[in-house]
């Protein structure tokens, strides 16, 4: 049996899903770091599985829309 090196244990910081993947494989490349800037300006980064990253992107797009509305001068709290 051949020995294959270069595998990673991937664990999602949100749902705790775990898998193993070869370095550079499609599985490895589908796991992403997601960053968020907190209200105090600090940045937090988490490592997410493909399903959680998809949910993160949807949430981030909604937050982008709220930010753009705020920057456009929306002063109604319900619009933000």
Secondary structure by P-SEA (a helix, b strand, c coil): ccccccccccccccccccccccccccccccbbbbbbbccccbbbbbbbcaaaaaaaaaaaaaaaaaaaaaaacccccccc
